[in-house]
Amino acid sequence: MHHVEPCRDFDFQQGRWHVRHRRLTARLAGCTTWEEFTGTSEQRPLLGGNGNIEDNLLHLPGGTYRAVALRSYDPASASWAIWWLDGRAPHRLDVPVIGAFENGVGRFHADDVLDGRPVRLRFLWLGTDGAAPRWEQALSPDGGATWETNWTMDFTRA
């Protein structure tokens, strides 16, 4: 068995966090109404460092739920896959976003479906070299020509 050096891209996020969420109340509908809520997050490495799991507790206005981000790194393609598992739908993994970090910014993309129509999905990781990393989710109805950011998470150490 040959040894693979672990990828350190997500080391910045290990440990326990307080999270401030902002989320559009409707996606790709011209909506400008944001709801804000809090949560917590805890991330730990898996797969000898070439994977991790981020366990989230989200205090939505309509009720609290848990969700997990599962991430794995493929050294052959130098890319990460990120799956989202919503505790309210425990047998369904969302489509994985695939991408990498460049100059401290993580960019991850996937083709997905929203209300029966194809969309492009993007995750961004920003500020990963500082004390307050930020995650953003955006959707594109036109193959990536335009993007609507619909969810942000701002992290502070717990």
HELIX and SHEET records of a PDB file:
HELIX    1   1 ASP A   11  GLN A   13  5                                   3    
HELIX    2   2 LEU A   47  GLY A   49  5                                   3    
SHEET    1   A11 GLY A  15  LEU A  24  0                                        
SHEET    2   A11 TRP A  34  LEU A  46 -1                                        
SHEET    3   A11 GLY A  51  LEU A  60 -1                                        
SHEET    4   A11 GLY A  63  ASP A  74 -1                                        
SHEET    5   A11 SER A  79  ASP A  86 -1                                        
SHEET    6   A11 VAL A  97  GLU A 102 -1                                        
SHEET    7   A11 VAL A 105  LEU A 114 -1                                        
SHEET    8   A11 ARG A 117  LEU A 126 -1                                        
SHEET    9   A11 ARG A 134  SER A 140 -1                                        
SHEET   10   A11 GLU A 148  ARG A 157 -1                                        
SHEET   11   A11 GLY A  15  LEU A  24 -1                                        
END                                                                             
